């Protein structure tokens, strides 16, 4: 982790941003004290679990959900 002052961060933002995108972490010092930590943002992974309903627990008895789901069919 690298440290940088607020002034240095403002003056060299393009270079700092490039290094952060490559995986570097920066700690920003405000008047000599740690203020914030800058790390790369990574997009969330979307889980595609098409068989999740196969693993679902079936309910015992009529709960009325089938009727509600039937009414909403096509509106999602």
Secondary structure, 3 states (H helix, E strand, C coil): CEEEEHHHHHHCHHHHHHHHHCCCCEEEEECCEEEEEECCCCCCCCCCCCCHHHHCCCCCCCCCHHHHHHHHCCCC
